[in-house]
Amino acid sequence: MVAIRKTLIVLLGSIFIAGLGTVLFLNTFYSSHLPGAPDKEAGRIYQMNANRFTVYGTKQEFQRLSISEKCLPFAGICGLIAGILNFKYRDFSPPGSKPDLRRHA
């Protein structure tokens, strides 16, 4: 049971890190690599807000950013559940933070 719980915590934590990392990467990359004005020849006509900048990208770039931002609350919930489970069961605690019950037995 402990192995399943640890696997679940790692999986949920990984979903959180992947979701957050994707949104941060796309926002940073798009804000520095996409033009600030529409470029019809390149197909960059979709307006996006990336890292507080208005940029224009292709339909695919717009969809990537939109989907990643829509999935961010799900990733946050996964991270919250992983944190609560780890706090409750202390499966991934630093050494010395758990009481050693074997000494008292």
DAPEHU-V368844 format. One record per pair of residues at least 24 apart in sequence whose C-alpha atoms are under 10 Angstrom apart, sorted by the first residue. I is the first residue (numbers start at 0). J is the second residue. Records with the same first field share a line. If there is no record, write none. Layout:
I->J / J
This chain:
1->88 / 90
2->90
4->81 / 84 / 85 / 88 / 90
5->81 / 84 / 85 / 88 / 89 / 90 / 91
7->80 / 81 / 84
8->77 / 78 / 80 / 81 / 82 / 83 / 84 / 85 / 90 / 91
9->78 / 81 / 85 / 91
10->77 / 78 / 81
11->74 / 75 / 76 / 77 / 78 / 79 / 80 / 81 / 82
12->74 / 75 / 76 / 77 / 78 / 79 / 80 / 81 / 82
13->74 / 77 / 78 / 81
14->71 / 73 / 74 / 75 / 76 / 77 / 78 / 81
15->71 / 72 / 73 / 74 / 75 / 76 / 77 / 78 / 79 / 80 / 81
16->74 / 75 / 77 / 78
17->71 / 74
18->67 / 68 / 70 / 71 / 72 / 73 / 74 / 75 / 77 / 78
19->67 / 68 / 70 / 71 / 72 / 74 / 75 / 78
20->67 / 71
21->63 / 64 / 67 / 68 / 71
22->49 / 50 / 63 / 64 / 65 / 66 / 67 / 68 / 69 / 70 / 71
23->49 / 50 / 64 / 67 / 68
24->50 / 64
25->49 / 50 / 60 / 63 / 64 / 67 / 68
26->50 / 51 / 52 / 64 / 68
27->51 / 52
29->53 / 54 / 55 / 56 / 60 / 61 / 64
30->54 / 55
32->56
33->57 / 60
